[in-house]
Amino acid sequence: MSVGTRRHDPELTFSRTELRDLVVAWIVLSIAFALLLAPIHRGADAGVFLLMIGLSLVTVGVAFLLHELAHKVVAIEYGQLAEFRADYQWLFLAVMFALVGFLFAAPGAVYHRGRITVEENGHIALAGPVTNLVLAVLFFPLMIFPGFLGLIGHMGVLINLFLAAFNMIPFGPLDGKTVLEWSTPVFALAFGASVLSLVGFILVFGFW
């Protein structure tokens, strides 16, 4: 983040480069999740793998896109120039990690610039994980339905809780580090809620 002049009339706009990066990150993340949940390279049925790609495109798409949009919207509200950029190296590593049964999802970030306080920066960072927690709650009722709709519900909750917990890790470029720099109590609450919700969901409903 660099220091500049606060904008007085922020607008939510998307450049062609930003839209391209969002689409690429969405597709690659969906493939990575599909490889993790239905590892076709380890003998998983091809039909199940294709189903996982379809489910991932829906659930990861909503979780990832709204997570990044939340960062962007809050940043713009604070007068920032904000735009998403994919990290192609980490996208490649996400697929490689998924192939060995682990997922490290750092597809990119919303970069913003302008004058901003530590608290405002914390709000921007927190917006993404909080959005994922809200989405997990919204996906949960779909689990009562049988078939494909129920699968979307289960996967939607799981992926959103995973993204919330993962992004709240106070490490490197992840949101948790920025939130912790702003407020330890808020970090503890958000991180604890995300991790406990994820673990509790897996224990009660299963990973898949």
C-alpha positions in Angstrom: 0.0 0.0 0.0 1.4 3.4 -0.9 0.4 6.8 0.3 -1.6 9.1 -2.0 -4.6 11.4 -2.0 -7.9 10.1 -0.6 -10.5 10.0 -3.3 -13.7 11.9 -2.7 -16.0 10.1 -5.1 -14.9 6.5 -5.2 -16.6 4.2 -7.8 -16.8 0.5 -8.1 -15.2 -0.2 -11.5 -13.3 -3.1 -13.0 -10.5 -3.0 -15.6 -10.1 -5.6 -18.2 -6.9 -6.8 -16.5 -8.8 -7.2 -13.2 -11.7 -9.1 -14.8 -9.2 -11.4 -16.5 -7.3 -12.1 -13.3 -10.5 -12.7 -11.4 -11.7 -15.3 -14.0 -8.3 -17.0 -14.2 -8.1 -17.2 -10.4 -11.7 -18.5 -10.1 -11.1 -21.3 -12.7 -7.7 -22.4 -11.3 -9.0 -22.4 -7.7 -11.9 -24.5 -8.8 -9.7 -27.0 -10.4 -7.4 -27.1 -7.3 -10.4 -27.8 -5.0 -11.7 -30.5 -7.4 -8.3 -32.2 -7.4 -8.3 -32.1 -3.6 -11.8 -33.5 -3.2 -11.8 -35.9 -6.1 -8.2 -36.7 -6.9 -8.5 -38.1 -10.4 -4.7 -38.6 -10.5 -5.1 -41.1 -7.7 -7.9 -43.1 -9.2 -11.0 -41.1 -8.5 -13.8 -41.6 -11.0 -13.7 -39.2 -13.9 -17.4 -38.4 -13.6 -17.0 -37.5 -9.9 -14.0 -35.3 -10.8 -16.0 -33.4 -13.4 -18.9 -33.1 -10.9 -16.4 -31.6 -8.4 -15.2 -29.1 -11.0 -18.8 -28.0 -11.6 -19.5 -27.8 -7.9 -16.3 -25.9 -7.3 -17.0 -23.4 -10.1 -20.3 -22.5 -8.3 -19.2 -22.6 -4.7 -15.6 -21.4 -5.1 -16.8 -18.8 -7.5 -19.2 -17.3 -5.0 -16.8 -17.7 -2.1 -13.7 -16.3 -3.8 -15.4 -13.6 -5.9 -17.4 -12.1 -3.1 -14.4 -12.4 -0.7 -12.4 -10.2 -3.0 -15.3 -7.9 -3.9 -15.8 -7.3 -0.1 -12.1 -6.1 0.1 -12.6 -3.9 -2.9 -15.9 -2.4 -1.8 -14.6 -1.5 1.7 -11.4 -0.1 0.4 -13.3 2.1 -2.1 -15.5 3.3 0.8 -12.4 4.5 2.5 -11.4 6.4 -0.6 -8.8 3.9 -1.9 -7.9 3.0 -5.4 -8.4 -0.7 -5.3 -8.0 -3.5 -7.8 -7.6 -7.3 -7.7 -4.4 -8.9 -9.2 -3.9 -12.6 -9.5 -0.7 -14.2 -8.3 0.1 -16.7 -11.0 2.9 -18.3 -9.1 0.7 -19.1 -6.1 -2.1 -20.2 -8.4 0.3 -22.7 -10.0 1.4 -23.8 -6.5 -2.3 -24.2 -5.4 -2.7 -26.9 -8.1 0.6 -28.5 -7.3 -0.3 -28.7 -3.6 -3.7 -30.1 -4.4 -2.1 -32.9 -6.4 -0.4 -34.0 -3.2 -3.5 -33.7 -1.0 -3.0 -30.2 0.5 -4.4 -26.8 -0.5 -2.7 -23.5 0.0 -5.0 -21.0 -1.6 -3.4 -17.6 -2.1 -4.7 -16.7 -5.6 -4.0 -13.0 -5.4 -5.2 -10.0 -3.6 -7.0 -6.7 -3.8 -4.2 -4.1 -3.9 -5.2 -0.6 -2.8 -3.5 2.7 -2.4 -4.3 6.0 -0.8 -4.1 7.5 2.7 -5.5 5.1 5.3 -5.3 4.4 9.0 -4.3 1.1 10.6 -7.9 0.6 11.7 -9.3 1.2 8.2 -6.8 -1.2 6.8 -7.9 -3.8 9.3 -11.5 -3.3 8.3 -10.6 -3.9 4.6 -8.8 -7.1 5.5 -11.5 -8.3 7.8 -14.2 -7.8 5.2 -13.2 -10.9 3.2 -13.3 -13.5 5.9 -16.5 -12.1 7.4 -18.1 -12.3 4.0 -17.1 -16.0 3.8 -18.6 -16.6 7.3 -21.9 -15.0 6.2 -21.9 -17.0 3.0 -21.4 -20.2 4.9 -24.5 -19.4 6.9 -26.4 -18.8 3.7 -25.3 -22.0 2.1 -26.2 -24.1 5.1 -29.9 -24.4 4.5 -29.3 -25.9 1.1 -27.9 -29.0 2.9 -31.4 -30.2 3.8 -32.1 -30.9 0.1 -31.2 -34.1 -1.6 -29.0 -34.5 -4.6 -27.1 -31.8 -6.4 -28.6 -28.9 -4.4 -27.5 -30.6 -1.1 -24.0 -31.1 -2.5 -23.8 -27.4 -3.3 -24.9 -26.5 0.2 -22.3 -28.8 1.8 -19.5 -27.7 -0.4 -20.5 -24.1 -0.1 -20.4 -24.2 3.7 -17.1 -26.1 3.7 -15.3 -23.9 1.2 -16.4 -20.7 2.8 -15.4 -21.8 6.3 -12.1 -23.0 4.9 -11.4 -19.7 3.2 -12.4 -17.7 6.3 -10.1 -19.7 8.5 -7.3 -19.9 6.1 -7.3 -16.2 5.3 -7.3 -15.3 9.1 -4.0 -17.0 9.6 -1.6 -14.2 10.6 1.0 -14.9 8.0 2.5 -13.2 5.0 -0.1 -11.6 2.7 -3.1 -13.2 4.4 -5.8 -11.1 6.0 -5.2 -12.3 9.5 -1.8 -10.5 9.7 -3.4 -7.2 8.8 -6.3 -7.7 11.2 -3.9 -8.6 14.0 -1.8 -5.5 13.4 -5.0 -3.5 13.9 -6.7 -5.3 16.9 -5.7 -8.4 18.8 -9.2 -8.9 20.3 -10.9 -8.7 16.9 -8.4 -11.0 15.4 -8.9 -13.5 18.2 -12.6 -13.4 17.7 -12.6 -13.7 13.9 -9.9 -16.4 13.8 -11.4 -18.4 16.6 -14.9 -18.3 15.1 -13.6 -19.3 11.7 -11.4 -22.2 12.9 -14.0 -23.5 15.4 -16.8 -23.3 12.8 -14.7 -25.2 10.3 -13.6 -27.9 12.7 -17.1 -28.3 14.1 -18.7 -28.6 10.7 -16.2 -31.3 9.6 -16.8 -33.2 12.8 -20.5 -33.1 12.5 -21.1 -33.3 8.8 -17.9 -34.7 7.5 -15.3 -33.4 5.1 -17.2 -34.8 2.1 
